Amino acid sequence: MESASKSVAGMQAYAEELRATFMRLRDEGAEIHARAKALQVTEKSHDGLVSVTVGSRGELVRLDLDPRIFRRPDSRHLADTIVETAGRAGERVRERITEVFAPLIPQDQIKAHLDGDVDGIFDLLAGETGDTR
């Protein structure tokens, strides 16, 4: 019986937290969403010859190649450099999105959502409600 009342109390606390979050979302959500949507991150390759800009969803927005890169015609190296640099830019934009939403959504929750980690999301929700199943 005690376990059930702990679970109910946990769910009530979580419901109150959700209500407070909803109220903050209502008040601040549009502005935070606009900031997140407008995010762009630029990364340069380690040699400085490749510059990649990605948008808030990690999509490629811009790719700049320094003309000096053509002095060493190695297409495999160039392709690997672009992919690696774009990957680092994608990671940085995810970090920035997490920071933008931090006032409204706990970091572990937003990271789980960005990762598409459904099990992680449910585990977090279960922990918030006191459900230990």
LODRENRO-691557 format. One record per atom (N, C-alpha, C): residue in one letter; atom name; x, y, z. Coordinates in Angstrom, 1 decimal, always signed. Example, Ala and Ser with C-alpha at 12.3 -4.5 7.8 and 13.67 -1.06 7.14 Angstrom:
> residu, atome, c1, c2, c3
> a, N, +13.2, -5.7, +7.8
> a, CA, +12.3, -4.5, +7.8
> a, C, +13.2, -3.3, +7.8
> s, N, +12.8, -2.2, +7.1
> s, CA, +13.7, -1.1, +7.1
> s, C, +12.9, +0.0, +7.9
END
This chain:
> residu, atome, c1, c2, c3
> m, N, +0.8, -1.2, +0.0
> m, CA, +0.0, +0.0, +0.0
> m, C, +0.9, +1.3, +0.0
> e, N, +1.9, +1.2, +0.8
> e, CA, +2.8, +2.4, +0.9
> e, C, +3.4, +2.7, -0.5
> s, N, +3.8, +1.6, -1.2
> s, CA, +4.4, +1.8, -2.6
> s, C, +3.4, +2.5, -3.5
> a, N, +2.1, +2.2, -3.4
> a, CA, +1.1, +2.8, -4.2
> a, C, +0.9, +4.3, -3.9
> s, N, +1.0, +4.6, -2.6
> s, CA, +0.8, +6.0, -2.3
> s, C, +2.0, +6.8, -2.6
> k, N, +3.2, +6.2, -2.6
> k, CA, +4.4, +6.8, -3.1
> k, C, +4.3, +7.1, -4.6
> s, N, +3.8, +6.1, -5.3
> s, CA, +3.6, +6.3, -6.8
> s, C, +2.6, +7.4, -7.1
> v, N, +1.5, +7.4, -6.3
> v, CA, +0.5, +8.5, -6.5
> v, C, +1.1, +9.9, -6.2
> a, N, +1.8, +9.9, -5.1
> a, CA, +2.5, +11.2, -4.7
> a, C, +3.5, +11.6, -5.8
> g, N, +4.2, +10.7, -6.3
> g, CA, +5.2, +11.0, -7.4
> g, C, +4.5, +11.5, -8.6
> m, N, +3.4, +10.8, -8.9
> m, CA, +2.6, +11.3, -10.1
> m, C, +2.0, +12.6, -9.9
> q, N, +1.5, +12.9, -8.7
> q, CA, +1.0, +14.2, -8.4
> q, C, +2.0, +15.3, -8.5
> a, N, +3.2, +15.0, -8.0
> a, CA, +4.3, +16.0, -8.1
> a, C, +4.7, +16.2, -9.5
> y, N, +4.8, +15.1, -10.3
> y, CA, +5.1, +15.3, -11.7
> y, C, +4.1, +16.0, -12.4
> a, N, +2.8, +15.8, -12.1
> a, CA, +1.7, +16.5, -12.8
> a, C, +1.8, +18.0, -12.5
> e, N, +2.2, +18.4, -11.3
> e, CA, +2.4, +19.8, -10.9
> e, C, +3.6, +20.4, -11.7
> e, N, +4.6, +19.6, -11.8
> e, CA, +5.8, +20.0, -12.5
> e, C, +5.4, +20.3, -14.0
> l, N, +4.6, +19.3, -14.6
> l, CA, +4.2, +19.5, -15.9
> l, C, +3.3, +20.7, -16.1
> r, N, +2.5, +21.0, -15.1
> r, CA, +1.6, +22.2, -15.2
> r, C, +2.5, +23.4, -15.2
> a, N, +3.5, +23.5, -14.3
> a, CA, +4.4, +24.6, -14.3
> a, C, +5.1, +24.8, -15.6
> t, N, +5.6, +23.7, -16.1
> t, CA, +6.3, +23.7, -17.4
> t, C, +5.4, +24.2, -18.5
> f, N, +4.2, +23.7, -18.5
> f, CA, +3.2, +24.2, -19.5
> f, C, +3.0, +25.7, -19.4
> m, N, +2.9, +26.2, -18.2
> m, CA, +2.7, +27.6, -18.0
> m, C, +3.9, +28.4, -18.6
> r, N, +5.1, +27.9, -18.3
> r, CA, +6.3, +28.6, -18.8
> r, C, +6.4, +28.4, -20.3
> l, N, +6.0, +27.3, -20.8
> l, CA, +5.9, +27.1, -22.3
> l, C, +5.0, +28.1, -22.9
> r, N, +3.8, +28.3, -22.3
> r, CA, +2.8, +29.2, -22.8
> r, C, +3.4, +30.6, -22.9
> d, N, +4.1, +31.0, -21.8
> d, CA, +4.7, +32.3, -21.7
> d, C, +5.9, +32.5, -22.5
> e, N, +6.8, +31.6, -22.6
> e, CA, +8.1, +31.7, -23.2
> e, C, +8.4, +30.9, -24.4
> g, N, +7.5, +29.9, -24.7
> g, CA, +7.7, +28.9, -25.7
> g, C, +7.9, +29.5, -27.1
> a, N, +7.1, +30.4, -27.5
> a, CA, +7.3, +30.9, -28.9
> a, C, +8.6, +31.6, -29.1
> e, N, +9.1, +32.3, -28.2
> e, CA, +10.4, +33.0, -28.3
> e, C, +11.5, +32.0, -28.3
> i, N, +11.4, +31.0, -27.4
> i, CA, +12.5, +30.0, -27.3
> i, C, +12.5, +29.1, -28.6
> h, N, +11.3, +28.8, -29.1
> h, CA, +11.2, +28.0, -30.3
> h, C, +11.8, +28.7, -31.5
> a, N, +11.5, +30.0, -31.6
> a, CA, +12.1, +30.9, -32.6
> a, C, +13.6, +30.9, -32.5
> r, N, +14.1, +31.0, -31.3
> r, CA, +15.6, +31.0, -31.1
> r, C, +16.2, +29.7, -31.5
> a, N, +15.6, +28.6, -31.1
> a, CA, +16.1, +27.3, -31.5
> a, C, +16.0, +27.1, -33.0
> k, N, +14.9, +27.4, -33.6
> k, CA, +14.8, +27.2, -35.0
> k, C, +15.8, +28.0, -35.9
> a, N, +16.2, +29.2, -35.4
> a, CA, +17.1, +30.0, -36.1
> a, C, +18.6, +29.7, -35.9
> l, N, +18.8, +28.7, -35.0
> l, CA, +20.2, +28.3, -34.7
> l, C, +21.0, +27.8, -35.9
> q, N, +22.2, +28.3, -36.1
> q, CA, +23.1, +27.7, -37.0
> q, C, +24.5, +27.7, -36.4
> v, N, +25.2, +26.6, -36.7
> v, CA, +26.5, +26.4, -36.2
> v, C, +27.5, +26.2, -37.3
> t, N, +28.6, +26.8, -37.2
> t, CA, +29.7, +26.6, -38.2
> t, C, +30.9, +26.0, -37.6
> e, N, +31.4, +25.0, -38.2
> e, CA, +32.6, +24.3, -37.8
> e, C, +33.6, +24.3, -38.9
> k, N, +34.9, +24.4, -38.5
> k, CA, +36.0, +24.3, -39.5
> k, C, +36.7, +23.0, -39.3
> s, N, +37.2, +22.4, -40.4
> s, CA, +38.0, +21.2, -40.3
> s, C, +39.3, +21.5, -39.5
> h, N, +39.9, +20.5, -39.0
> h, CA, +41.2, +20.6, -38.3
> h, C, +42.2, +21.4, -39.1
> d, N, +42.3, +21.2, -40.4
> d, CA, +43.3, +21.9, -41.2
> d, C, +42.8, +23.2, -41.6
> g, N, +41.5, +23.6, -41.3
> g, CA, +41.0, +24.9, -41.7
> g, C, +40.6, +25.1, -43.1
> l, N, +40.6, +24.0, -43.9
> l, CA, +40.3, +24.1, -45.3
> l, C, +38.8, +23.9, -45.6
> v, N, +38.1, +23.3, -44.7
> v, CA, +36.7, +23.0, -44.9
> v, C, +35.9, +23.7, -43.8
> s, N, +34.8, +24.4, -44.2
> s, CA, +33.9, +25.0, -43.3
> s, C, +32.5, +24.6, -43.6
> v, N, +31.8, +24.1, -42.5
> v, CA, +30.5, +23.5, -42.7
> v, C, +29.6, +24.3, -41.7
> t, N, +28.4, +24.7, -42.2
> t, CA, +27.4, +25.3, -41.4
> t, C, +26.2, +24.4, -41.5
> v, N, +25.6, +24.1, -40.3
> v, CA, +24.4, +23.3, -40.2
> v, C, +23.3, +24.1, -39.5
> g, N, +22.1, +23.8, -39.8
> g, CA, +20.9, +24.5, -39.2
> g, C, +20.5, +23.7, -37.9
> s, N, +19.4, +24.1, -37.3
> s, CA, +19.0, +23.6, -36.0
> s, C, +18.7, +22.1, -36.1
> r, N, +18.4, +21.6, -37.2
> r, CA, +18.1, +20.2, -37.3
> r, C, +19.3, +19.4, -37.8
> g, N, +20.4, +20.0, -37.9
> g, CA, +21.7, +19.4, -38.3
> g, C, +21.8, +19.4, -39.8
> e, N, +20.9, +20.0, -40.5
> e, CA, +20.9, +20.0, -42.0
> e, C, +22.0, +20.9, -42.5
> l, N, +22.6, +20.5, -43.6
> l, CA, +23.7, +21.3, -44.2
> l, C, +23.1, +22.6, -44.8
> v, N, +23.6, +23.7, -44.3
> v, CA, +23.2, +25.0, -44.8
> v, C, +24.2, +25.6, -45.7
> r, N, +25.5, +25.4, -45.4
> r, CA, +26.5, +26.0, -46.2
> r, C, +27.8, +25.1, -46.1
> l, N, +28.5, +25.0, -47.2
> l, CA, +29.8, +24.3, -47.3
> l, C, +30.8, +25.2, -48.0
> d, N, +31.9, +25.5, -47.4
> d, CA, +32.9, +26.3, -48.0
> d, C, +34.2, +25.5, -48.0
> l, N, +34.8, +25.5, -49.2
> l, CA, +36.1, +24.8, -49.4
> l, C, +37.1, +25.8, -49.8
> d, N, +38.2, +25.9, -49.0
> d, CA, +39.3, +26.7, -49.3
> d, C, +40.0, +26.2, -50.6
> p, N, +40.3, +27.1, -51.5
> p, CA, +40.9, +26.6, -52.8
> p, C, +42.2, +25.8, -52.6
> r, N, +42.8, +26.1, -51.5
> r, CA, +44.1, +25.3, -51.3
> r, C, +43.9, +23.8, -51.1
> i, N, +42.6, +23.4, -50.9
> i, CA, +42.3, +22.0, -50.7
> i, C, +42.5, +21.2, -52.0
> f, N, +42.5, +21.9, -53.1
> f, CA, +42.6, +21.3, -54.4
> f, C, +44.1, +21.0, -54.8
> r, N, +45.0, +21.5, -54.0
> r, CA, +46.4, +21.3, -54.2
> r, C, +46.7, +19.8, -53.9
> r, N, +45.9, +19.2, -53.1
> r, CA, +46.1, +17.7, -52.8
> r, C, +44.8, +17.0, -53.2
> p, N, +44.8, +16.6, -54.5
> p, CA, +43.5, +16.0, -55.0
> p, C, +43.3, +14.6, -54.4
> d, N, +42.7, +14.5, -53.3
> d, CA, +42.4, +13.3, -52.6
> d, C, +40.9, +13.3, -52.2
> s, N, +40.1, +12.8, -53.1
> s, CA, +38.6, +12.9, -52.9
> s, C, +38.1, +12.2, -51.7
> r, N, +38.7, +11.1, -51.4
> r, CA, +38.3, +10.3, -50.2
> r, C, +38.6, +11.1, -48.9
> h, N, +39.8, +11.7, -48.9
> h, CA, +40.2, +12.6, -47.7
> h, C, +39.2, +13.8, -47.6
> l, N, +38.9, +14.4, -48.7
> l, CA, +38.0, +15.5, -48.7
> l, C, +36.6, +15.1, -48.2
> a, N, +36.1, +14.0, -48.7
> a, CA, +34.8, +13.5, -48.3
> a, C, +34.8, +13.2, -46.8
> d, N, +35.8, +12.5, -46.3
> d, CA, +35.9, +12.2, -44.9
> d, C, +36.0, +13.5, -44.1
> t, N, +36.7, +14.5, -44.5
> t, CA, +36.9, +15.7, -43.8
> t, C, +35.5, +16.4, -43.7
> i, N, +34.8, +16.5, -44.8
> i, CA, +33.5, +17.1, -44.8
> i, C, +32.5, +16.4, -43.8
> v, N, +32.5, +15.1, -43.9
> v, CA, +31.6, +14.3, -43.0
> v, C, +31.9, +14.5, -41.6
> e, N, +33.2, +14.5, -41.3
> e, CA, +33.7, +14.6, -39.9
> e, C, +33.4, +16.0, -39.4
> t, N, +33.6, +17.0, -40.2
> t, CA, +33.3, +18.4, -39.8
> t, C, +31.8, +18.7, -39.6
> a, N, +31.0, +18.1, -40.5
> a, CA, +29.6, +18.3, -40.4
> a, C, +29.1, +17.5, -39.2
> g, N, +29.7, +16.4, -38.8
> g, CA, +29.3, +15.7, -37.6
> g, C, +29.5, +16.5, -36.4
> r, N, +30.7, +17.2, -36.3
> r, CA, +31.0, +18.0, -35.2
> r, C, +30.1, +19.2, -35.1
> a, N, +29.7, +19.8, -36.3
> a, CA, +28.8, +20.9, -36.3
> a, C, +27.4, +20.4, -35.8
> g, N, +27.0, +19.3, -36.2
> g, CA, +25.7, +18.7, -35.8
> g, C, +25.7, +18.5, -34.3
> e, N, +26.8, +18.0, -33.7
> e, CA, +26.9, +17.8, -32.2
> e, C, +26.8, +19.2, -31.5
> r, N, +27.5, +20.2, -32.1
> r, CA, +27.4, +21.5, -31.4
> r, C, +26.1, +22.1, -31.5
> v, N, +25.3, +22.0, -32.6
> v, CA, +24.0, +22.5, -32.7
> v, C, +23.1, +21.9, -31.7
> r, N, +23.3, +20.6, -31.5
> r, CA, +22.4, +19.8, -30.5
> r, C, +22.7, +20.4, -29.1
> e, N, +24.0, +20.6, -28.8
> e, CA, +24.3, +21.2, -27.5
> e, C, +23.7, +22.6, -27.3
> r, N, +23.7, +23.4, -28.4
> r, CA, +23.1, +24.7, -28.3
> r, C, +21.6, +24.7, -28.1
> i, N, +21.0, +23.7, -28.8
> i, CA, +19.5, +23.5, -28.7
> i, C, +19.2, +23.2, -27.2
> t, N, +20.0, +22.3, -26.7
> t, CA, +19.8, +21.9, -25.3
> t, C, +19.9, +23.1, -24.4
> e, N, +20.9, +23.9, -24.6
> e, CA, +21.0, +25.2, -23.8
> e, C, +19.8, +26.1, -24.0
> v, N, +19.3, +26.2, -25.2
> v, CA, +18.2, +27.2, -25.5
> v, C, +17.0, +26.7, -24.7
> f, N, +16.7, +25.4, -24.7
> f, CA, +15.5, +24.9, -24.0
> f, C, +15.7, +24.6, -22.5
> a, N, +17.0, +24.8, -22.0
> a, CA, +17.2, +24.5, -20.6
> a, C, +16.3, +25.2, -19.6
> p, N, +15.9, +26.4, -19.9
> p, CA, +14.9, +27.0, -18.9
> p, C, +13.6, +26.3, -18.8
> l, N, +13.2, +25.5, -19.8
> l, CA, +11.9, +24.8, -19.9
> l, C, +12.0, +23.3, -19.7
> i, N, +13.0, +22.7, -20.2
> i, CA, +13.1, +21.3, -20.3
> i, C, +14.4, +20.8, -19.7
> p, N, +14.4, +19.9, -18.8
> p, CA, +15.6, +19.4, -18.2
> p, C, +16.5, +18.8, -19.3
> q, N, +17.8, +19.0, -19.2
> q, CA, +18.8, +18.6, -20.2
> q, C, +18.7, +17.1, -20.6
> d, N, +18.5, +16.2, -19.6
> d, CA, +18.5, +14.8, -19.9
> d, C, +17.2, +14.5, -20.8
> q, N, +16.1, +15.2, -20.5
> q, CA, +14.9, +15.0, -21.3
> q, C, +15.1, +15.5, -22.8
> i, N, +15.6, +16.7, -22.9
> i, CA, +15.8, +17.2, -24.3
> i, C, +16.8, +16.4, -25.1
> k, N, +17.9, +15.9, -24.4
> k, CA, +18.8, +15.1, -25.1
> k, C, +18.2, +13.8, -25.5
> a, N, +17.4, +13.2, -24.7
> a, CA, +16.7, +11.9, -25.0
> a, C, +15.8, +12.1, -26.2
> h, N, +15.1, +13.3, -26.3
> h, CA, +14.2, +13.6, -27.4
> h, C, +15.0, +13.8, -28.7
> l, N, +16.1, +14.5, -28.6
> l, CA, +17.0, +14.8, -29.7
> l, C, +17.6, +13.5, -30.3
> d, N, +17.9, +12.6, -29.4
> d, CA, +18.5, +11.3, -29.8
> d, C, +17.4, +10.3, -30.3
> g, N, +16.2, +10.7, -30.1
> g, CA, +15.1, +9.7, -30.5
> g, C, +15.1, +8.5, -29.6
> d, N, +15.6, +8.7, -28.4
> d, CA, +15.7, +7.6, -27.4
> d, C, +14.4, +7.4, -26.7
> v, N, +13.5, +6.6, -27.3
> v, CA, +12.2, +6.4, -26.7
> v, C, +12.3, +5.7, -25.3
> d, N, +13.1, +4.7, -25.2
> d, CA, +13.3, +4.0, -23.9
> d, C, +13.8, +5.0, -22.9
> g, N, +14.7, +5.8, -23.2
> g, CA, +15.3, +6.8, -22.3
> g, C, +14.2, +7.8, -21.9
> i, N, +13.4, +8.2, -22.8
> i, CA, +12.3, +9.1, -22.5
> i, C, +11.3, +8.5, -21.5
> f, N, +10.9, +7.2, -21.7
> f, CA, +10.0, +6.6, -20.8
> f, C, +10.7, +6.3, -19.5
> d, N, +12.0, +6.0, -19.5
> d, CA, +12.7, +5.8, -18.2
> d, C, +12.7, +7.1, -17.4
> l, N, +12.9, +8.2, -18.0
> l, CA, +12.9, +9.5, -17.4
> l, C, +11.5, +9.8, -16.8
> l, N, +10.5, +9.6, -17.6
> l, CA, +9.1, +9.8, -17.2
> l, C, +8.8, +8.9, -16.0
> a, N, +9.2, +7.7, -16.0
> a, CA, +8.9, +6.7, -14.9
> a, C, +9.6, +7.2, -13.7
> g, N, +10.8, +7.7, -13.8
> g, CA, +11.5, +8.2, -12.7
> g, C, +10.9, +9.5, -12.1
> e, N, +10.3, +10.3, -12.9
> e, CA, +9.6, +11.5, -12.5
> e, C, +8.4, +11.2, -11.7
> t, N, +7.7, +10.2, -12.1
> t, CA, +6.4, +9.8, -11.5
> t, C, +6.6, +8.9, -10.3
> g, N, +7.8, +8.4, -10.1
> g, CA, +8.0, +7.5, -9.0
> g, C, +7.7, +6.0, -9.3
> d, N, +7.4, +5.8, -10.6
> d, CA, +7.1, +4.4, -11.1
> d, C, +8.5, +3.6, -11.2
> t, N, +8.6, +2.6, -10.5
> t, CA, +9.9, +1.8, -10.5
> t, C, +9.8, +0.5, -11.2
> r, N, +8.7, +0.3, -12.0
> r, CA, +8.5, -0.9, -12.7
> r, C, +9.6, -1.2, -13.7
END
